Amino acid sequence: MAVTPSLLIIWHSRTGASEQMALAASKGAGGQAIIKNASDVTADDILTAGAYLFVCPENLGSLSGLMKDMFDRTYYPALGRIEGRAYATLIAAGSDGHGATRQIDRIVTGWRLKRCADPVIINCDAQDPAAILASKSVGTKQLEICRNLGLGIQEGLALGIY
């Protein structure tokens, strides 16, 4: 019996929004995904996964520092070894989220990953310092989008689409 490759959900969160989104995606994947904080991800995790879901906040118009650190630590060990695998993004943003999305897309272009779903940006509408630093609660409808994305990627892996 063939083993379905795993979905690796890599997340970083400062205020809770991205963590909630990652957990919802994991739940959607039916517990078959591997979910890891970006600070704990190793090159071996990247090499053994069948697909990736990158979940992080946008900070100052870019992906979060710990997510960037994860790419810095794993990029070269995985280079030339994971081409064609699927990926998607979930971004928690105060208003925009496109800068973080573009940065991830640019990084994984070198890995030759293939985007399997449109970027999902959850707007937390945090515009002043207090709101930006406050703990976040992601709405039910937004979490359903995250669950469906996890489900879709996991099903794509199980069916051999990715």
N, C-alpha and C positions, 0 to 999 in steps of 0.2 A: 504494500500500500504506500503510495507516494505521500510525502509530508508536504502540507501547504506551507509555503514560505511565510514568514511572519511580517506583519506590519509593525514597524518601529515608530512609536509616537515619542518624539523628543520635545520636551517643553521647558520653558523657563517662565517664571512669574514673580513679580514683585508685590502685586496688590491682589492676587487671587484670581483675576479674570482668566488668564491663560491656563492656569491650573484647572479651573472648572471646565474650560473648553476641552483640554486634553483628556480629562477624566470622562467627559461626555462622549468624546470620540472613541475612547477605549471601551466604554459601555456599549456603544453601537457596534463595535467589532466583536461583541459577544465574548469578551474575555480572552480572545485569541491573540490580541495585540500585546506587544511588549511596550510598556510605558516607562520612560526614564527621564529624570531631570537632566537637563543639558550638562550640568556639571559632572554627572556620573557616566556619561556616554563615552565609550571607548571606540577605537578603530575597529576592533573585533565586532562590536555591536553593529556598526555600519556595514561591515563586510558580510555578516550573516543574515541581515534583514532582506526581505524581498521587496519592500516598499517603505516609504518614509512619509510621516506627517510631522511637519515642523510647526510648533505652536509657541508663539512668543508675543510679548508686547512690542509695540513700536515705541522707542525712546528717542526723543530728539530727532525724529524723522528717519530713524534707522532701526535695524533689528537690535535687540537687547545685547548688552555686552557679554553675558554668559552664553547666549546662543552663538555669538560670533566666536567666543573662545572655543566652543565645541567644534565649530568648523575649523578653526585654526589647529586644533589638536588632531583632528581626524582626516583632514583634507588630503594630505600627501600619502598617508598609508593606504587610503582607499582609491587614490587616483589611478585610473586605468583598470580598475577591478570591479566596478559596479555599473558600467554603462547600460543604459536602457531601462533601468529600474524606475518604477513610478514614484512620484512624490506629489504632495499637496501642502498647502499652507493654511494655517488659522492664525490670524493676527488680531490681537486686542489693541485698539487704538483709542487715543483721546479724541481724535477727529478724522484723521486721514488714513493711515495705515499703508499707503502705497509705497512709501520709501522702504519700509521693512520688506515688503513683498518683492520689490525690485532688487534689493540687495541679496535676498535668498536666491531669487531666480538667477542672478548673475553668478553667484558662487557655485550653484549646482550645475550651471552650464559646463563648467570644467569637468565635472563628474559625468557629464552626458546623461543626466537623469531626464525623464520625460514627465512633464506635468500631466496629471491624470484628472484634475478637477480645477475649475476656476478658483482663484484665490478667494478665501472667505475672510472678510474684515468685519469684526464686531466693534462697532463704535460705542465706546463707553462715555462719550461726551464729557470728558474731563478737560476743562479749559483754564482752571486757575490752580495755583500750587496745592491748596488744600484738597481739591477734588482729584488732582493727579496722584497725590500720595495716599489717598484714602483707599481702604479695602473696597473691592468691587464685588458686585453680585450680578452675574450674567443672567439675563432673562430666559424664561422657559422656551420661547420661540427660537432664540439664538442657540440655546443648548441643543435643541432638536436638530438644527442645521449641523451642528458639530457631530451629534450622534449619527446622523445620516451619512456624513462624510466618512466616518470611521467604518460604518457598515458597508458603504460602497467600495471602499478600498479593499477591505477584507474579503468581500465577495468576489471582487476582481481577481485577487490573488488565488482564492479557492477555485475559481473557474479557469485559471490559467491565462486570463486576459493580460495581467501584468507579470 
